Amino acid sequence: MKKLVSCFTIFALSLSVLAGCASNPAETTESTNAATEASASAELASAREYLYTMYRNVPEVTPADYTVVSSIAIGTESYDIEWTSDSETVKFVRGDDKMVTVDVDEQNPEEVSYKLTATLTDAAGNQESVSFAHRVPAAIILDAGMSYEEIVTAAYGLEAGLAMPEAQRLYGTIVSIDNAYNEKYDNITVTIQIGDMADQLIQCFRMSGEGVAELAVGDDITVEGILKNYEGTIEFDAGCTFLGKGEHIDQSAIVDAAYALEEGLSMNAPTALSGVVTEAEEYSEKYGNITVTIVVDGLEDKPIVCFRLTGEGADKIAVGDTITVAGTIKNYKGTIEFDAGCVFIPNDLRKDAKTAMAAYGLESGIAMNAPVTMTGTITSVDTEYAEKYNNITVTIQVGGLDAYKIQCFRLTGEGVADLAVGDTITVNGTLKNYEGTIEFDAGCTLIAVK
């Protein structure tokens, strides 16, 4: 009997133990699930921190499109990433290379600040997010007809560390040799001044090109390259090219635009081009004109006809001459030509003529970005000298361009009281289109009288 009781007792204890074991699996599962979820959550958080580390030191300013990852792997787990922005100007393009392109609007006229957010998702659908503050600077949009001075002004608007998206060409005078010619690397660093812009100099860093070894202060040179703001210094970046002494103008954009004209259409504004004469008809003494064909910048497949070209010296033009022509370009039955009335510009007047052409391309109410200096002959005194205000309004003819005269509105400066028709004067100021009149704005200054 005692043995039976003992066996019963052992059996009861066993049931009790089994009963205890039967209740533990649910508790253990819950505990295990909680641990698993905690581990998964920790891994997702680690993935977020890893992504943050990847991009936390990326520059805040994003002037151009850039790429980011579409997923990351932590250990054996992979996490998909969805990128979003709080700005409608920012788009996202997923590529085949598992990268996402952040497409910013590089032509924004004003600065755009935006928040870039990455949302990571694990296999269970859990999510974590991390954000980065960025901004797109206001776009620097350069037109083909911009003057050297306007390009310099735009370059000085660059933020530190940023560069213009395309190469530019400037013509200026060397004011200093910053690093002497390096024979080993065949380059030199100089600083140039464009026009009268003594307070906005441009450094040409490690400039290369035939003839750089002989350059000296005072030389007038043409340089091409990428303009950037390097820690406050506005410069042509390393690799910029010395194109030669004197002015070398890139005119390909104008020629391309001319050849894009549909038949019967003309360019919206007059322009000036320099090229080599490849064909020339006989000069007409009766009408005082000549028709020639020029090739610009070696673009032999895009010749430009100069129809009934006039101007002093036009009678001496011959095949092989390099000439400058100003006027309106049109597509006449498939022929790209300067229309009748185009003018031959002597080389010494070319720069002022091109500036005048650019001014005539301004829309009503718009002014050039920077002051310019121009020389011309007074053709009329529009408002007599006002002793009270010490100013006068005159109109000048620039570069022999009778059809493209420039008014000098309320011109001031020493000697304005004695100005008369026929005087050749040099004026500095801001050119604008005032209700159809192309003029130096009020406040323009007389620099010299010849």
Secondary structure as the mmCIF struct_conf table of DSSP 4:
data_model
#
loop_
_struct_conf.conf_type_id
_struct_conf.id
_struct_conf.beg_label_comp_id
_struct_conf.beg_label_asym_id
_struct_conf.beg_label_seq_id
_struct_conf.end_label_comp_id
_struct_conf.end_label_asym_id
_struct_conf.end_label_seq_id
HELX_RH_AL_P HELX_RH_AL_P1 LYS A 2 TYR A 55
TURN_TY1_P TURN_TY1_P1 ARG A 56 ASN A 57
BEND BEND1 VAL A 58 VAL A 58
BEND BEND2 GLU A 60 GLU A 60
STRN STRN1 VAL A 61 VAL A 61
BEND BEND3 ALA A 64 ALA A 64
STRN STRN2 TYR A 66 VAL A 69
BEND BEND4 SER A 70 SER A 70
STRN STRN3 SER A 71 ILE A 74
TURN_TY1_P TURN_TY1_P2 GLY A 75 THR A 76
STRN STRN4 GLU A 77 SER A 85
BEND BEND5 ASP A 86 ASP A 86
TURN_TY1_P TURN_TY1_P3 GLU A 88 THR A 89
STRN STRN5 LYS A 91 ARG A 94
TURN_TY1_P TURN_TY1_P4 ASP A 96 ASP A 97
BEND BEND6 LYS A 98 LYS A 98
STRN STRN6 MET A 99 ASP A 103
TURN_TY1_P TURN_TY1_P5 GLU A 106 GLN A 107
BEND BEND7 PRO A 109 GLU A 110
STRN STRN7 VAL A 112 THR A 121
TURN_TY1_P TURN_TY1_P6 ALA A 123 ALA A 124
BEND BEND8 GLY A 125 GLY A 125
STRN STRN8 GLN A 127 VAL A 136
HELX_LH_PP_P HELX_LH_PP_P1 PRO A 137 ALA A 139
TURN_TY1_P TURN_TY1_P7 ALA A 144 GLY A 145
HELX_RH_AL_P HELX_RH_AL_P2 TYR A 148 ALA A 155
TURN_TY1_P TURN_TY1_P8 TYR A 156 GLY A 157
HELX_LH_PP_P HELX_LH_PP_P2 LEU A 158 GLU A 159
TURN_TY1_P TURN_TY1_P9 ALA A 160 GLY A 161
STRN STRN9 ALA A 163 ALA A 163
BEND BEND9 PRO A 165 GLU A 166
STRN STRN10 GLN A 168 ASN A 182
TURN_TY1_P TURN_TY1_P10 GLU A 183 ASP A 186
STRN STRN11 ASN A 187 GLN A 193
TURN_TY1_P TURN_TY1_P11 GLY A 195 ASP A 196
TURN_TY1_P TURN_TY1_P12 ALA A 198 ASP A 199
BEND BEND10 GLN A 200 GLN A 200
STRN STRN12 ILE A 202 MET A 207
STRN STRN13 SER A 208 SER A 208
BEND BEND11 GLY A 209 GLY A 209
TURN_TY1_P TURN_TY1_P13 GLU A 210 GLY A 211
HELX_RH_3T_P HELX_RH_3T_P1 VAL A 212 GLU A 214
TURN_TY1_P TURN_TY1_P14 VAL A 217 GLY A 218
STRN STRN14 ASP A 220 GLY A 225
STRN STRN15 LEU A 227 TYR A 230
TURN_TY1_P TURN_TY1_P15 GLU A 231 GLY A 232
STRN STRN16 THR A 233 PHE A 236
HELX_LH_PP_P HELX_LH_PP_P3 ASP A 237 ASP A 237
TURN_TY1_P TURN_TY1_P16 ALA A 238 GLY A 239
STRN STRN17 THR A 241 LYS A 245
BEND BEND12 GLY A 246 GLY A 246
HELX_RH_AL_P HELX_RH_AL_P3 SER A 252 TYR A 259
TURN_TY1_P TURN_TY1_P17 ALA A 260 ALA A 260
HELX_LH_PP_P HELX_LH_PP_P4 LEU A 261 GLU A 262
TURN_TY1_P TURN_TY1_P18 GLU A 263 GLY A 264
STRN STRN18 SER A 266 SER A 266
BEND BEND13 ASN A 268 ALA A 269
STRN STRN19 THR A 271 ALA A 280
HELX_LH_PP_P HELX_LH_PP_P5 GLU A 281 TYR A 283
STRN STRN20 SER A 284 SER A 284
TURN_TY1_P TURN_TY1_P19 GLU A 285 GLY A 288
STRN STRN21 ASN A 289 ASN A 289
STRN STRN22 ILE A 290 VAL A 295
TURN_TY1_P TURN_TY1_P20 ASP A 297 GLY A 298
TURN_TY1_P TURN_TY1_P21 GLU A 300 ASP A 301
BEND BEND14 LYS A 302 LYS A 302
STRN STRN23 ILE A 304 LEU A 309
STRN STRN24 THR A 310 THR A 310
BEND BEND15 GLY A 311 GLY A 311
TURN_TY1_P TURN_TY1_P22 GLU A 312 GLY A 313
HELX_RH_3T_P HELX_RH_3T_P2 ALA A 314 LYS A 316
TURN_TY1_P TURN_TY1_P23 VAL A 319 GLY A 320
STRN STRN25 THR A 322 GLY A 327
STRN STRN26 ILE A 329 TYR A 332
TURN_TY1_P TURN_TY1_P24 LYS A 333 GLY A 334
STRN STRN27 THR A 335 PHE A 338
HELX_LH_PP_P HELX_LH_PP_P6 ASP A 339 ASP A 339
TURN_TY1_P TURN_TY1_P25 ALA A 340 GLY A 341
STRN STRN28 VAL A 343 ILE A 345
HELX_RH_3T_P HELX_RH_3T_P3 ASN A 347 LEU A 349
HELX_RH_AL_P HELX_RH_AL_P4 ARG A 350 TYR A 360
TURN_TY1_P TURN_TY1_P26 GLY A 361 GLY A 361
HELX_LH_PP_P HELX_LH_PP_P7 LEU A 362 GLU A 363
TURN_TY1_P TURN_TY1_P27 SER A 364 GLY A 365
STRN STRN29 ALA A 367 ALA A 367
BEND BEND16 ASN A 369 ALA A 370
STRN STRN30 VAL A 372 ALA A 386
TURN_TY1_P TURN_TY1_P28 GLU A 387 ASN A 390
STRN STRN31 ASN A 391 GLN A 397
TURN_TY1_P TURN_TY1_P29 GLY A 399 GLY A 400
TURN_TY1_P TURN_TY1_P30 ASP A 402 ALA A 403
BEND BEND17 TYR A 404 TYR A 404
STRN STRN32 ILE A 406 LEU A 411
STRN STRN33 THR A 412 THR A 412
BEND BEND18 GLY A 413 GLY A 413
TURN_TY1_P TURN_TY1_P31 GLU A 414 GLY A 415
HELX_RH_3T_P HELX_RH_3T_P4 VAL A 416 ASP A 418
TURN_TY1_P TURN_TY1_P32 VAL A 421 GLY A 422
STRN STRN34 THR A 424 GLY A 429
STRN STRN35 LEU A 431 TYR A 434
TURN_TY1_P TURN_TY1_P33 GLU A 435 GLY A 436
STRN STRN36 THR A 437 PHE A 440
HELX_LH_PP_P HELX_LH_PP_P8 ASP A 441 ASP A 441
TURN_TY1_P TURN_TY1_P34 ALA A 442 GLY A 443
STRN STRN37 THR A 445 VAL A 449
#
